[in-house]
Amino acid sequence: MREARIILPNRRSNCHKLLGRMLANEFGGFTRLAGHGHWVDPRGEDCVEAVYVYQVAVPSCSVTVLRRLWNIAREIGHIAKQQCIYLVMPTGSVFLVEPDAEFDARPGEG
């Protein structure tokens, strides 16, 4: 098994229940950790917010598993009205998944 992660700001509590259900249904369970995100926006301003980090064990790095993770991140991003969702694939590649972004089946790139 391998580990994947999805990070979502914790200010949208209704989305957390849905994301948890999606991960549990798809992969059998998850662990949610509290954290803080910090980045610099395009204007150069510091942005800091509380986040939840969802860790999930996945069976493999197959294209099917990667596509499932991508689609979950994309869907929750759309529902939560996020510009993007931080996704760590089980390959180790990191993506900022936008709600309208299509999955690219090249799992080693990111």
C-alpha positions in Angstrom: 0.0 0.0 0.0 1.0 3.6 -0.5 -0.1 6.9 1.2 -1.9 9.8 -0.5 -2.9 13.2 1.1 -5.5 15.8 0.4 -5.4 19.2 2.2 -8.6 21.2 2.6 -9.1 24.5 4.6 -11.1 23.6 7.8 -13.5 26.6 7.5 -15.9 24.6 5.3 -17.1 22.0 7.7 -19.9 20.6 5.5 -17.2 19.7 2.9 -15.2 17.7 5.5 -18.0 15.3 6.1 -18.4 14.7 2.4 -14.7 14.3 1.8 -14.4 11.8 4.7 -17.3 9.8 3.3 -15.8 9.9 -0.2 -12.4 8.6 1.0 -13.9 6.0 3.3 -16.2 4.7 0.6 -13.4 4.6 -2.0 -10.5 3.4 0.1 -11.9 2.0 3.3 -10.9 4.8 5.7 -8.6 7.8 6.3 -6.9 9.8 9.1 -7.5 13.5 9.5 -4.8 15.7 11.0 -5.1 19.4 11.9 -2.5 21.8 10.5 -1.8 25.3 9.2 -1.2 26.3 5.6 1.0 29.3 4.7 1.6 30.6 1.2 2.2 33.8 -0.6 -0.6 34.9 -2.9 0.0 36.5 -6.4 0.0 40.0 -4.8 2.8 39.0 -2.5 0.6 38.8 0.6 1.1 36.2 3.2 -1.9 33.8 3.6 -2.3 31.6 6.6 -5.2 29.4 7.4 -6.1 26.3 9.4 -6.4 23.2 7.3 -7.1 19.5 7.7 -4.8 17.0 6.1 -6.5 13.8 5.0 -4.1 10.8 4.8 -5.4 7.7 3.1 -3.8 4.4 2.3 -4.3 3.3 -1.3 -3.7 -0.1 -2.8 -1.3 0.9 -5.5 -0.1 3.7 -7.8 -2.2 2.4 -10.7 -3.7 4.9 -13.1 -7.1 3.9 -11.9 -6.2 4.8 -8.2 -4.5 8.1 -9.3 -7.6 9.0 -11.3 -9.9 8.3 -8.4 -7.8 10.5 -6.1 -7.7 13.3 -8.7 -11.4 13.2 -9.2 -12.1 13.3 -5.4 -9.8 16.3 -5.0 -11.4 18.0 -8.0 -14.9 17.4 -6.9 -14.3 18.5 -3.3 -12.6 21.6 -4.7 -15.6 22.4 -6.8 -18.0 21.9 -3.9 -15.9 23.9 -1.4 -15.4 26.7 -4.0 -11.6 26.5 -3.7 -9.3 27.8 -6.3 -7.3 24.6 -6.0 -6.9 21.6 -3.7 -3.4 20.3 -2.6 -3.1 16.6 -3.5 -0.1 14.4 -2.8 -0.3 11.3 -5.0 1.0 7.9 -3.7 3.8 8.3 -6.3 5.1 11.3 -4.3 4.1 13.8 -6.9 2.3 17.0 -5.7 -0.5 18.7 -7.6 -2.6 21.8 -7.1 -5.9 20.4 -8.5 -8.2 23.1 -9.9 -11.9 22.2 -10.1 -12.0 22.1 -13.9 -8.6 20.4 -14.4 -8.6 17.1 -16.2 -6.5 14.1 -15.0 -3.3 13.5 -16.9 -2.3 9.8 -16.8 1.4 10.5 -16.5 1.7 9.6 -12.8 5.4 10.4 -12.4 4.9 14.1 -13.3 3.7 16.8 -11.0 
